[in-house]
Amino acid sequence: MLVDSHCHLDRLDLSAHDGSLDAALQAARERGVGHFLCIGVSADNAGAVKALSEQYADVDCSVGIHPLDLAPGETPALDWLLNELAHPHVVAIGETGLDYHYEPEAASLQQASFRLHLEASRQTGKPVIVHTRAARADTLALLREASLEQAGVLHCFTEDWPMAKAALDLGYYISLSGIVTFRNAEALRDVA
């Protein structure tokens, strides 16, 4: 059985399926996908991903705040996150992490939010889904600082072997996307 471990069902372009999520999911099922993990990226879509997980038996979800979805100057509240994580279909935390590529000026805010998500992981035992871009050293430093037993996954990994090895040594998985096929992705192919 295949598992789509990172999909955004609430944000799909459904035009190929006449606007029907049911049809899109059925098409995936017919191609061997037996389970879906719908990823949360903001406080605004937490309700939507939980509702989708309640509607479909083969859909679970995660809840968290993507580093590029943080409101300026505001970190999410730990109480809010822990409450969202109590839902029976929420199996992971995130997407969370650091992205300095687009918002280097928000580094301290992103770090505070990432720490909060890592603390929620420590309290709940749920794994984290980590987004990292142009923040290699800080991402690894915060993961080491958290020292989580259940770890998680560095999603859509585009870094080099030293970072992959460091993440693997900490107990994290790494996921590779279609970027591994890009002509200029030789270093990523070496990681694979």
Rosetta constraint file for C-alpha pairs under 8 A:
AtomPair CA 1 CA 32 HARMONIC 6.15 0.50
AtomPair CA 1 CA 33 HARMONIC 6.29 0.50
AtomPair CA 1 CA 34 HARMONIC 5.68 0.50
AtomPair CA 2 CA 32 HARMONIC 5.89 0.50
AtomPair CA 2 CA 33 HARMONIC 4.57 0.50
AtomPair CA 2 CA 34 HARMONIC 5.71 0.50
AtomPair CA 2 CA 35 HARMONIC 7.04 0.50
AtomPair CA 3 CA 33 HARMONIC 5.55 0.50
AtomPair CA 3 CA 34 HARMONIC 5.84 0.50
AtomPair CA 3 CA 35 HARMONIC 4.82 0.50
AtomPair CA 3 CA 36 HARMONIC 5.85 0.50
AtomPair CA 3 CA 37 HARMONIC 7.81 0.50
AtomPair CA 4 CA 33 HARMONIC 6.70 0.50
AtomPair CA 4 CA 35 HARMONIC 6.28 0.50
AtomPair CA 4 CA 36 HARMONIC 4.81 0.50
AtomPair CA 4 CA 37 HARMONIC 6.20 0.50
AtomPair CA 5 CA 35 HARMONIC 7.99 0.50
AtomPair CA 5 CA 36 HARMONIC 6.03 0.50
AtomPair CA 5 CA 37 HARMONIC 4.96 0.50
AtomPair CA 5 CA 38 HARMONIC 7.72 0.50
AtomPair CA 6 CA 36 HARMONIC 7.42 0.50
AtomPair CA 6 CA 37 HARMONIC 5.54 0.50
AtomPair CA 6 CA 38 HARMONIC 6.23 0.50
AtomPair CA 6 CA 39 HARMONIC 6.11 0.50
AtomPair CA 7 CA 36 HARMONIC 7.02 0.50
AtomPair CA 7 CA 37 HARMONIC 6.09 0.50
AtomPair CA 7 CA 38 HARMONIC 4.98 0.50
AtomPair CA 7 CA 39 HARMONIC 5.97 0.50
AtomPair CA 8 CA 12 HARMONIC 6.48 0.50
AtomPair CA 8 CA 38 HARMONIC 5.26 0.50
AtomPair CA 8 CA 39 HARMONIC 5.59 0.50
AtomPair CA 8 CA 40 HARMONIC 7.69 0.50
AtomPair CA 9 CA 21 HARMONIC 7.76 0.50
AtomPair CA 9 CA 38 HARMONIC 5.92 0.50
AtomPair CA 9 CA 49 HARMONIC 7.71 0.50
AtomPair CA 9 CA 52 HARMONIC 7.96 0.50
AtomPair CA 10 CA 38 HARMONIC 7.91 0.50
AtomPair CA 10 CA 45 HARMONIC 7.94 0.50
AtomPair CA 10 CA 48 HARMONIC 6.69 0.50
AtomPair CA 10 CA 49 HARMONIC 6.71 0.50
AtomPair CA 10 CA 52 HARMONIC 7.90 0.50
AtomPair CA 13 CA 19 HARMONIC 7.78 0.50
AtomPair CA 14 CA 18 HARMONIC 6.38 0.50
AtomPair CA 14 CA 19 HARMONIC 4.53 0.50
AtomPair CA 14 CA 20 HARMONIC 6.15 0.50
AtomPair CA 14 CA 21 HARMONIC 6.63 0.50
AtomPair CA 14 CA 24 HARMONIC 7.10 0.50
AtomPair CA 15 CA 19 HARMONIC 5.16 0.50
AtomPair CA 17 CA 21 HARMONIC 7.41 0.50
AtomPair CA 17 CA 23 HARMONIC 5.83 0.50
AtomPair CA 17 CA 24 HARMONIC 5.85 0.50
AtomPair CA 20 CA 24 HARMONIC 6.43 0.50
AtomPair CA 21 CA 25 HARMONIC 6.08 0.50
AtomPair CA 22 CA 26 HARMONIC 6.09 0.50
AtomPair CA 23 CA 27 HARMONIC 6.10 0.50
AtomPair CA 24 CA 28 HARMONIC 6.40 0.50
AtomPair CA 25 CA 29 HARMONIC 6.15 0.50
AtomPair CA 26 CA 30 HARMONIC 6.15 0.50
AtomPair CA 27 CA 31 HARMONIC 6.56 0.50
AtomPair CA 28 CA 32 HARMONIC 6.62 0.50
AtomPair CA 28 CA 33 HARMONIC 5.47 0.50
AtomPair CA 29 CA 33 HARMONIC 4.63 0.50
AtomPair CA 29 CA 34 HARMONIC 5.87 0.50
AtomPair CA 34 CA 58 HARMONIC 6.77 0.50
AtomPair CA 35 CA 58 HARMONIC 4.86 0.50
AtomPair CA 35 CA 59 HARMONIC 5.95 0.50
AtomPair CA 35 CA 60 HARMONIC 7.95 0.50
AtomPair CA 36 CA 58 HARMONIC 6.23 0.50
AtomPair CA 36 CA 59 HARMONIC 4.75 0.50
AtomPair CA 36 CA 60 HARMONIC 6.33 0.50
AtomPair CA 37 CA 59 HARMONIC 5.86 0.50
AtomPair CA 37 CA 60 HARMONIC 5.00 0.50
AtomPair CA 37 CA 61 HARMONIC 5.04 0.50
AtomPair CA 37 CA 62 HARMONIC 7.20 0.50
AtomPair CA 38 CA 49 HARMONIC 6.19 0.50
AtomPair CA 38 CA 53 HARMONIC 7.75 0.50
AtomPair CA 38 CA 59 HARMONIC 6.88 0.50
AtomPair CA 38 CA 60 HARMONIC 6.23 0.50
AtomPair CA 38 CA 61 HARMONIC 4.52 0.50
AtomPair CA 38 CA 62 HARMONIC 6.46 0.50
AtomPair CA 39 CA 49 HARMONIC 7.04 0.50
AtomPair CA 39 CA 61 HARMONIC 5.65 0.50
AtomPair CA 39 CA 62 HARMONIC 5.01 0.50
AtomPair CA 39 CA 63 HARMONIC 6.69 0.50
AtomPair CA 39 CA 94 HARMONIC 7.02 0.50
AtomPair CA 39 CA 95 HARMONIC 6.57 0.50
AtomPair CA 40 CA 45 HARMONIC 6.28 0.50
AtomPair CA 40 CA 46 HARMONIC 5.79 0.50
AtomPair CA 40 CA 49 HARMONIC 6.38 0.50
AtomPair CA 40 CA 61 HARMONIC 7.03 0.50
AtomPair CA 40 CA 62 HARMONIC 5.25 0.50
AtomPair CA 40 CA 63 HARMONIC 4.40 0.50
AtomPair CA 40 CA 64 HARMONIC 5.46 0.50
AtomPair CA 40 CA 65 HARMONIC 7.08 0.50
AtomPair CA 40 CA 94 HARMONIC 6.13 0.50
AtomPair CA 40 CA 95 HARMONIC 6.12 0.50
AtomPair CA 41 CA 45 HARMONIC 6.77 0.50
AtomPair CA 41 CA 46 HARMONIC 7.56 0.50
AtomPair CA 41 CA 63 HARMONIC 6.79 0.50
AtomPair CA 41 CA 64 HARMONIC 5.45 0.50
AtomPair CA 41 CA 65 HARMONIC 4.71 0.50
AtomPair CA 41 CA 66 HARMONIC 4.76 0.50
AtomPair CA 41 CA 69 HARMONIC 7.00 0.50
AtomPair CA 41 CA 94 HARMONIC 6.54 0.50
AtomPair CA 41 CA 95 HARMONIC 5.49 0.50
AtomPair CA 41 CA 96 HARMONIC 7.57 0.50
AtomPair CA 42 CA 46 HARMONIC 6.39 0.50
AtomPair CA 42 CA 63 HARMONIC 7.62 0.50
AtomPair CA 42 CA 64 HARMONIC 5.99 0.50
AtomPair CA 42 CA 65 HARMONIC 4.41 0.50
AtomPair CA 42 CA 66 HARMONIC 6.28 0.50
AtomPair CA 42 CA 69 HARMONIC 6.08 0.50
AtomPair CA 42 CA 70 HARMONIC 7.65 0.50
AtomPair CA 43 CA 47 HARMONIC 7.96 0.50
AtomPair CA 43 CA 64 HARMONIC 7.15 0.50
AtomPair CA 43 CA 65 HARMONIC 6.55 0.50
AtomPair CA 44 CA 48 HARMONIC 8.00 0.50
AtomPair CA 45 CA 49 HARMONIC 6.27 0.50
AtomPair CA 46 CA 50 HARMONIC 6.25 0.50
AtomPair CA 46 CA 63 HARMONIC 5.80 0.50
AtomPair CA 46 CA 64 HARMONIC 7.55 0.50
AtomPair CA 46 CA 84 HARMONIC 7.58 0.50
AtomPair CA 47 CA 51 HARMONIC 6.05 0.50
AtomPair CA 48 CA 52 HARMONIC 6.25 0.50
AtomPair CA 49 CA 53 HARMONIC 6.29 0.50
AtomPair CA 49 CA 61 HARMONIC 6.04 0.50
AtomPair CA 49 CA 62 HARMONIC 7.56 0.50
AtomPair CA 49 CA 63 HARMONIC 7.86 0.50
AtomPair CA 50 CA 54 HARMONIC 6.32 0.50
AtomPair CA 50 CA 60 HARMONIC 7.81 0.50
AtomPair CA 50 CA 61 HARMONIC 6.39 0.50
AtomPair CA 50 CA 87 HARMONIC 7.70 0.50
AtomPair CA 50 CA 89 HARMONIC 6.92 0.50
AtomPair CA 50 CA 90 HARMONIC 7.17 0.50
AtomPair CA 51 CA 55 HARMONIC 6.22 0.50
AtomPair CA 52 CA 56 HARMONIC 6.32 0.50
AtomPair CA 52 CA 59 HARMONIC 7.04 0.50
AtomPair CA 53 CA 57 HARMONIC 7.01 0.50
AtomPair CA 53 CA 58 HARMONIC 7.71 0.50
AtomPair CA 53 CA 59 HARMONIC 4.83 0.50
AtomPair CA 53 CA 60 HARMONIC 4.91 0.50
AtomPair CA 53 CA 61 HARMONIC 6.19 0.50
AtomPair CA 53 CA 89 HARMONIC 6.11 0.50
AtomPair CA 54 CA 59 HARMONIC 7.78 0.50
AtomPair CA 54 CA 89 HARMONIC 7.28 0.50
AtomPair CA 60 CA 89 HARMONIC 5.11 0.50
AtomPair CA 60 CA 90 HARMONIC 6.19 0.50
AtomPair CA 60 CA 91 HARMONIC 6.70 0.50
AtomPair CA 61 CA 89 HARMONIC 6.08 0.50
AtomPair CA 61 CA 90 HARMONIC 4.88 0.50
AtomPair CA 61 CA 91 HARMONIC 6.13 0.50
AtomPair CA 61 CA 92 HARMONIC 7.01 0.50
AtomPair CA 62 CA 85 HARMONIC 7.89 0.50
AtomPair CA 62 CA 90 HARMONIC 5.05 0.50
AtomPair CA 62 CA 91 HARMONIC 5.83 0.50
AtomPair CA 62 CA 92 HARMONIC 4.65 0.50
AtomPair CA 62 CA 93 HARMONIC 5.28 0.50
AtomPair CA 62 CA 94 HARMONIC 5.96 0.50
AtomPair CA 62 CA 95 HARMONIC 7.48 0.50
AtomPair CA 63 CA 81 HARMONIC 7.63 0.50
AtomPair CA 63 CA 84 HARMONIC 6.86 0.50
AtomPair CA 63 CA 85 HARMONIC 6.73 0.50
AtomPair CA 63 CA 90 HARMONIC 6.79 0.50
AtomPair CA 63 CA 92 HARMONIC 6.88 0.50
AtomPair CA 63 CA 93 HARMONIC 5.28 0.50
AtomPair CA 63 CA 94 HARMONIC 5.30 0.50
AtomPair CA 63 CA 95 HARMONIC 7.10 0.50
AtomPair CA 64 CA 81 HARMONIC 7.13 0.50
AtomPair CA 64 CA 93 HARMONIC 5.59 0.50
AtomPair CA 64 CA 94 HARMONIC 3.95 0.50
AtomPair CA 64 CA 95 HARMONIC 5.43 0.50
AtomPair CA 64 CA 96 HARMONIC 6.17 0.50
AtomPair CA 64 CA 117 HARMONIC 7.35 0.50
AtomPair CA 65 CA 69 HARMONIC 6.23 0.50
AtomPair CA 65 CA 70 HARMONIC 6.56 0.50
AtomPair CA 65 CA 76 HARMONIC 7.55 0.50
AtomPair CA 65 CA 94 HARMONIC 6.17 0.50
AtomPair CA 65 CA 95 HARMONIC 6.12 0.50
AtomPair CA 65 CA 96 HARMONIC 5.64 0.50
AtomPair CA 65 CA 113 HARMONIC 7.88 0.50
AtomPair CA 66 CA 70 HARMONIC 6.77 0.50
AtomPair CA 66 CA 94 HARMONIC 6.82 0.50
AtomPair CA 66 CA 95 HARMONIC 5.21 0.50
AtomPair CA 66 CA 96 HARMONIC 4.69 0.50
AtomPair CA 66 CA 97 HARMONIC 6.79 0.50
AtomPair CA 66 CA 131 HARMONIC 7.61 0.50
AtomPair CA 67 CA 96 HARMONIC 5.98 0.50
AtomPair CA 67 CA 97 HARMONIC 5.85 0.50
AtomPair CA 67 CA 98 HARMONIC 5.66 0.50
AtomPair CA 67 CA 99 HARMONIC 6.17 0.50
AtomPair CA 67 CA 110 HARMONIC 5.60 0.50
AtomPair CA 67 CA 113 HARMONIC 7.64 0.50
AtomPair CA 67 CA 114 HARMONIC 7.87 0.50
AtomPair CA 67 CA 131 HARMONIC 7.92 0.50
AtomPair CA 68 CA 99 HARMONIC 6.96 0.50
AtomPair CA 68 CA 102 HARMONIC 7.92 0.50
AtomPair CA 68 CA 103 HARMONIC 7.39 0.50
AtomPair CA 70 CA 74 HARMONIC 6.79 0.50
AtomPair CA 70 CA 75 HARMONIC 6.88 0.50
AtomPair CA 70 CA 76 HARMONIC 7.91 0.50
AtomPair CA 70 CA 110 HARMONIC 7.60 0.50
AtomPair CA 71 CA 75 HARMONIC 7.44 0.50
AtomPair CA 73 CA 109 HARMONIC 6.67 0.50
AtomPair CA 74 CA 109 HARMONIC 7.28 0.50
AtomPair CA 75 CA 109 HARMONIC 6.68 0.50
AtomPair CA 75 CA 110 HARMONIC 7.91 0.50
AtomPair CA 75 CA 112 HARMONIC 6.69 0.50
AtomPair CA 75 CA 113 HARMONIC 5.27 0.50
AtomPair CA 76 CA 80 HARMONIC 7.26 0.50
AtomPair CA 76 CA 81 HARMONIC 7.32 0.50
AtomPair CA 76 CA 113 HARMONIC 6.53 0.50
AtomPair CA 76 CA 116 HARMONIC 7.78 0.50
AtomPair CA 77 CA 81 HARMONIC 6.43 0.50
AtomPair CA 77 CA 116 HARMONIC 8.00 0.50
AtomPair CA 78 CA 82 HARMONIC 6.07 0.50
AtomPair CA 78 CA 116 HARMONIC 6.33 0.50
AtomPair CA 78 CA 117 HARMONIC 7.80 0.50
AtomPair CA 78 CA 120 HARMONIC 6.97 0.50
AtomPair CA 79 CA 83 HARMONIC 6.09 0.50
AtomPair CA 80 CA 84 HARMONIC 6.29 0.50
AtomPair CA 81 CA 85 HARMONIC 6.13 0.50
AtomPair CA 81 CA 117 HARMONIC 7.83 0.50
AtomPair CA 81 CA 120 HARMONIC 7.19 0.50
AtomPair CA 82 CA 86 HARMONIC 6.39 0.50
AtomPair CA 82 CA 120 HARMONIC 6.33 0.50
AtomPair CA 82 CA 124 HARMONIC 7.78 0.50
AtomPair CA 83 CA 87 HARMONIC 7.61 0.50
AtomPair CA 84 CA 90 HARMONIC 7.83 0.50
AtomPair CA 85 CA 90 HARMONIC 5.76 0.50
AtomPair CA 85 CA 91 HARMONIC 7.75 0.50
AtomPair CA 85 CA 92 HARMONIC 7.85 0.50
AtomPair CA 85 CA 93 HARMONIC 7.50 0.50
AtomPair CA 85 CA 124 HARMONIC 7.86 0.50
AtomPair CA 86 CA 90 HARMONIC 7.15 0.50
AtomPair CA 91 CA 126 HARMONIC 6.38 0.50
AtomPair CA 91 CA 127 HARMONIC 7.73 0.50
AtomPair CA 92 CA 126 HARMONIC 5.18 0.50
AtomPair CA 92 CA 127 HARMONIC 5.14 0.50
AtomPair CA 92 CA 128 HARMONIC 5.85 0.50
AtomPair CA 92 CA 129 HARMONIC 7.05 0.50
AtomPair CA 93 CA 117 HARMONIC 6.94 0.50
AtomPair CA 93 CA 120 HARMONIC 7.95 0.50
AtomPair CA 93 CA 121 HARMONIC 6.91 0.50
AtomPair CA 93 CA 126 HARMONIC 6.52 0.50
AtomPair CA 93 CA 127 HARMONIC 6.11 0.50
AtomPair CA 93 CA 128 HARMONIC 4.66 0.50
AtomPair CA 93 CA 129 HARMONIC 6.04 0.50
AtomPair CA 94 CA 117 HARMONIC 7.44 0.50
AtomPair CA 94 CA 128 HARMONIC 5.87 0.50
AtomPair CA 94 CA 129 HARMONIC 4.99 0.50
AtomPair CA 94 CA 130 HARMONIC 6.82 0.50
AtomPair CA 95 CA 128 HARMONIC 7.35 0.50
AtomPair CA 95 CA 129 HARMONIC 5.03 0.50
AtomPair CA 95 CA 130 HARMONIC 5.89 0.50
AtomPair CA 95 CA 131 HARMONIC 6.43 0.50
AtomPair CA 96 CA 113 HARMONIC 7.87 0.50
AtomPair CA 96 CA 114 HARMONIC 6.07 0.50
AtomPair CA 96 CA 117 HARMONIC 6.99 0.50
AtomPair CA 96 CA 128 HARMONIC 7.43 0.50
AtomPair CA 96 CA 129 HARMONIC 6.25 0.50
AtomPair CA 96 CA 130 HARMONIC 5.18 0.50
AtomPair CA 96 CA 131 HARMONIC 5.76 0.50
AtomPair CA 97 CA 110 HARMONIC 7.12 0.50
AtomPair CA 97 CA 111 HARMONIC 7.63 0.50
AtomPair CA 97 CA 113 HARMONIC 7.90 0.50
AtomPair CA 97 CA 114 HARMONIC 5.26 0.50
AtomPair CA 97 CA 129 HARMONIC 7.98 0.50
AtomPair CA 97 CA 130 HARMONIC 5.02 0.50
AtomPair CA 97 CA 131 HARMONIC 4.77 0.50
AtomPair CA 97 CA 132 HARMONIC 5.71 0.50
AtomPair CA 97 CA 139 HARMONIC 7.14 0.50
AtomPair CA 98 CA 107 HARMONIC 7.44 0.50
AtomPair CA 98 CA 110 HARMONIC 5.85 0.50
AtomPair CA 98 CA 111 HARMONIC 6.81 0.50
AtomPair CA 98 CA 114 HARMONIC 7.18 0.50
AtomPair CA 98 CA 131 HARMONIC 6.25 0.50
AtomPair CA 98 CA 132 HARMONIC 4.96 0.50
AtomPair CA 98 CA 133 HARMONIC 6.49 0.50
AtomPair CA 98 CA 135 HARMONIC 6.11 0.50
AtomPair CA 98 CA 138 HARMONIC 7.97 0.50
AtomPair CA 98 CA 139 HARMONIC 6.60 0.50
AtomPair CA 99 CA 103 HARMONIC 6.62 0.50
AtomPair CA 99 CA 104 HARMONIC 7.34 0.50
AtomPair CA 99 CA 107 HARMONIC 7.87 0.50
AtomPair CA 99 CA 110 HARMONIC 7.77 0.50
AtomPair CA 99 CA 131 HARMONIC 7.25 0.50
AtomPair CA 99 CA 132 HARMONIC 5.51 0.50
AtomPair CA 99 CA 133 HARMONIC 4.67 0.50
AtomPair CA 99 CA 134 HARMONIC 6.21 0.50
AtomPair CA 99 CA 135 HARMONIC 6.23 0.50
AtomPair CA 100 CA 104 HARMONIC 4.10 0.50
AtomPair CA 100 CA 105 HARMONIC 7.64 0.50
AtomPair CA 100 CA 106 HARMONIC 7.55 0.50
AtomPair CA 100 CA 107 HARMONIC 6.51 0.50
AtomPair CA 100 CA 133 HARMONIC 6.23 0.50
AtomPair CA 100 CA 134 HARMONIC 5.28 0.50
AtomPair CA 100 CA 135 HARMONIC 5.83 0.50
AtomPair CA 101 CA 133 HARMONIC 6.04 0.50
AtomPair CA 101 CA 134 HARMONIC 5.30 0.50
AtomPair CA 101 CA 135 HARMONIC 7.91 0.50
AtomPair CA 103 CA 107 HARMONIC 7.26 0.50
AtomPair CA 106 CA 110 HARMONIC 6.08 0.50
AtomPair CA 107 CA 111 HARMONIC 6.07 0.50
AtomPair CA 108 CA 112 HARMONIC 6.24 0.50
AtomPair CA 109 CA 113 HARMONIC 6.29 0.50
AtomPair CA 110 CA 114 HARMONIC 6.02 0.50
AtomPair CA 111 CA 115 HARMONIC 6.09 0.50
AtomPair CA 111 CA 142 HARMONIC 7.99 0.50
AtomPair CA 112 CA 116 HARMONIC 6.29 0.50
AtomPair CA 113 CA 117 HARMONIC 6.34 0.50
AtomPair CA 114 CA 118 HARMONIC 6.19 0.50
AtomPair CA 114 CA 142 HARMONIC 7.99 0.50
AtomPair CA 115 CA 119 HARMONIC 6.12 0.50
AtomPair CA 115 CA 142 HARMONIC 7.08 0.50
AtomPair CA 115 CA 146 HARMONIC 7.73 0.50
AtomPair CA 116 CA 120 HARMONIC 6.24 0.50
AtomPair CA 117 CA 121 HARMONIC 6.26 0.50
AtomPair CA 117 CA 128 HARMONIC 7.67 0.50
AtomPair CA 118 CA 122 HARMONIC 6.28 0.50
AtomPair CA 118 CA 128 HARMONIC 7.20 0.50
AtomPair CA 118 CA 143 HARMONIC 7.98 0.50
AtomPair CA 118 CA 146 HARMONIC 6.41 0.50
AtomPair CA 118 CA 148 HARMONIC 7.83 0.50
AtomPair CA 119 CA 123 HARMONIC 6.26 0.50
AtomPair CA 119 CA 146 HARMONIC 7.42 0.50
AtomPair CA 120 CA 124 HARMONIC 6.04 0.50
AtomPair CA 121 CA 125 HARMONIC 5.30 0.50
AtomPair CA 121 CA 126 HARMONIC 5.15 0.50
AtomPair CA 121 CA 127 HARMONIC 6.12 0.50
AtomPair CA 121 CA 128 HARMONIC 6.66 0.50
AtomPair CA 121 CA 148 HARMONIC 7.59 0.50
AtomPair CA 122 CA 126 HARMONIC 7.57 0.50
AtomPair CA 122 CA 146 HARMONIC 7.98 0.50
AtomPair CA 122 CA 148 HARMONIC 6.26 0.50
AtomPair CA 122 CA 149 HARMONIC 7.89 0.50
AtomPair CA 125 CA 149 HARMONIC 7.91 0.50
AtomPair CA 125 CA 150 HARMONIC 6.38 0.50
AtomPair CA 126 CA 150 HARMONIC 6.91 0.50
AtomPair CA 127 CA 150 HARMONIC 5.68 0.50
AtomPair CA 127 CA 151 HARMONIC 5.41 0.50
AtomPair CA 127 CA 152 HARMONIC 4.47 0.50
AtomPair CA 127 CA 153 HARMONIC 7.71 0.50
AtomPair CA 128 CA 151 HARMONIC 6.47 0.50
AtomPair CA 128 CA 152 HARMONIC 4.66 0.50
AtomPair CA 128 CA 153 HARMONIC 6.48 0.50
AtomPair CA 129 CA 152 HARMONIC 5.88 0.50
AtomPair CA 129 CA 153 HARMONIC 5.20 0.50
AtomPair CA 129 CA 154 HARMONIC 6.21 0.50
AtomPair CA 129 CA 155 HARMONIC 6.31 0.50
AtomPair CA 130 CA 152 HARMONIC 7.54 0.50
AtomPair CA 130 CA 153 HARMONIC 6.05 0.50
AtomPair CA 130 CA 154 HARMONIC 4.70 0.50
AtomPair CA 130 CA 155 HARMONIC 5.70 0.50
AtomPair CA 131 CA 154 HARMONIC 6.23 0.50
AtomPair CA 131 CA 155 HARMONIC 5.73 0.50
AtomPair CA 131 CA 156 HARMONIC 7.35 0.50
AtomPair CA 132 CA 136 HARMONIC 6.99 0.50
AtomPair CA 132 CA 139 HARMONIC 6.81 0.50
AtomPair CA 132 CA 154 HARMONIC 7.40 0.50
AtomPair CA 132 CA 155 HARMONIC 7.93 0.50
AtomPair CA 132 CA 157 HARMONIC 7.79 0.50
AtomPair CA 133 CA 158 HARMONIC 7.98 0.50
AtomPair CA 135 CA 139 HARMONIC 5.90 0.50
AtomPair CA 136 CA 140 HARMONIC 6.30 0.50
AtomPair CA 136 CA 159 HARMONIC 7.85 0.50
AtomPair CA 136 CA 163 HARMONIC 7.17 0.50
AtomPair CA 137 CA 141 HARMONIC 6.08 0.50
AtomPair CA 138 CA 142 HARMONIC 6.10 0.50
AtomPair CA 139 CA 143 HARMONIC 6.21 0.50
AtomPair CA 140 CA 144 HARMONIC 6.05 0.50
AtomPair CA 140 CA 163 HARMONIC 7.85 0.50
AtomPair CA 140 CA 166 HARMONIC 7.52 0.50
AtomPair CA 140 CA 167 HARMONIC 7.25 0.50
AtomPair CA 141 CA 145 HARMONIC 6.05 0.50
AtomPair CA 142 CA 146 HARMONIC 6.10 0.50
AtomPair CA 143 CA 147 HARMONIC 6.23 0.50
AtomPair CA 143 CA 148 HARMONIC 7.67 0.50
AtomPair CA 143 CA 170 HARMONIC 7.89 0.50
AtomPair CA 144 CA 170 HARMONIC 7.28 0.50
AtomPair CA 147 CA 170 HARMONIC 7.76 0.50
AtomPair CA 150 CA 171 HARMONIC 7.77 0.50
AtomPair CA 151 CA 170 HARMONIC 7.55 0.50
AtomPair CA 151 CA 171 HARMONIC 5.91 0.50
AtomPair CA 151 CA 172 HARMONIC 5.36 0.50
AtomPair CA 152 CA 171 HARMONIC 7.67 0.50
AtomPair CA 152 CA 172 HARMONIC 5.15 0.50
AtomPair CA 152 CA 173 HARMONIC 6.26 0.50
AtomPair CA 153 CA 172 HARMONIC 5.29 0.50
AtomPair CA 153 CA 173 HARMONIC 4.49 0.50
AtomPair CA 153 CA 174 HARMONIC 5.36 0.50
AtomPair CA 153 CA 175 HARMONIC 6.92 0.50
AtomPair CA 154 CA 167 HARMONIC 7.85 0.50
AtomPair CA 154 CA 172 HARMONIC 6.94 0.50
AtomPair CA 154 CA 173 HARMONIC 6.23 0.50
AtomPair CA 154 CA 174 HARMONIC 4.75 0.50
AtomPair CA 154 CA 175 HARMONIC 6.29 0.50
AtomPair CA 155 CA 174 HARMONIC 6.16 0.50
AtomPair CA 155 CA 175 HARMONIC 5.14 0.50
AtomPair CA 155 CA 176 HARMONIC 7.31 0.50
AtomPair CA 156 CA 174 HARMONIC 7.59 0.50
AtomPair CA 156 CA 175 HARMONIC 5.41 0.50
AtomPair CA 156 CA 176 HARMONIC 5.25 0.50
AtomPair CA 156 CA 177 HARMONIC 5.38 0.50
AtomPair CA 157 CA 174 HARMONIC 6.12 0.50
AtomPair CA 157 CA 175 HARMONIC 5.65 0.50
AtomPair CA 157 CA 176 HARMONIC 5.39 0.50
AtomPair CA 157 CA 177 HARMONIC 7.26 0.50
AtomPair CA 158 CA 176 HARMONIC 7.42 0.50
AtomPair CA 158 CA 179 HARMONIC 7.53 0.50
AtomPair CA 158 CA 180 HARMONIC 7.96 0.50
AtomPair CA 158 CA 188 HARMONIC 6.24 0.50
AtomPair CA 159 CA 163 HARMONIC 6.42 0.50
AtomPair CA 159 CA 164 HARMONIC 7.08 0.50
AtomPair CA 159 CA 187 HARMONIC 7.95 0.50
AtomPair CA 159 CA 188 HARMONIC 6.70 0.50
AtomPair CA 160 CA 164 HARMONIC 6.32 0.50
AtomPair CA 160 CA 187 HARMONIC 6.05 0.50
AtomPair CA 160 CA 188 HARMONIC 6.20 0.50
AtomPair CA 160 CA 191 HARMONIC 6.53 0.50
AtomPair CA 161 CA 165 HARMONIC 5.92 0.50
AtomPair CA 161 CA 187 HARMONIC 7.59 0.50
AtomPair CA 161 CA 188 HARMONIC 7.69 0.50
AtomPair CA 161 CA 190 HARMONIC 7.33 0.50
AtomPair CA 161 CA 191 HARMONIC 5.18 0.50
AtomPair CA 162 CA 166 HARMONIC 6.15 0.50
AtomPair CA 163 CA 167 HARMONIC 6.15 0.50
AtomPair CA 164 CA 168 HARMONIC 6.07 0.50
AtomPair CA 164 CA 174 HARMONIC 7.10 0.50
AtomPair CA 164 CA 191 HARMONIC 7.15 0.50
AtomPair CA 165 CA 169 HARMONIC 5.93 0.50
AtomPair CA 166 CA 170 HARMONIC 6.36 0.50
AtomPair CA 167 CA 171 HARMONIC 6.56 0.50
AtomPair CA 167 CA 172 HARMONIC 5.32 0.50
AtomPair CA 167 CA 173 HARMONIC 7.19 0.50
AtomPair CA 167 CA 174 HARMONIC 7.65 0.50
AtomPair CA 168 CA 172 HARMONIC 5.01 0.50
AtomPair CA 168 CA 173 HARMONIC 6.11 0.50
AtomPair CA 168 CA 174 HARMONIC 7.56 0.50
AtomPair CA 176 CA 180 HARMONIC 6.65 0.50
AtomPair CA 176 CA 192 HARMONIC 7.72 0.50
AtomPair CA 178 CA 182 HARMONIC 7.49 0.50
AtomPair CA 179 CA 185 HARMONIC 7.04 0.50
AtomPair CA 180 CA 185 HARMONIC 5.80 0.50
AtomPair CA 180 CA 186 HARMONIC 7.86 0.50
AtomPair CA 180 CA 188 HARMONIC 5.85 0.50
AtomPair CA 180 CA 189 HARMONIC 5.78 0.50
AtomPair CA 181 CA 185 HARMONIC 6.81 0.50
AtomPair CA 181 CA 189 HARMONIC 7.78 0.50
AtomPair CA 185 CA 189 HARMONIC 6.29 0.50
AtomPair CA 186 CA 190 HARMONIC 6.26 0.50
AtomPair CA 187 CA 191 HARMONIC 6.47 0.50
AtomPair CA 188 CA 192 HARMONIC 6.35 0.50
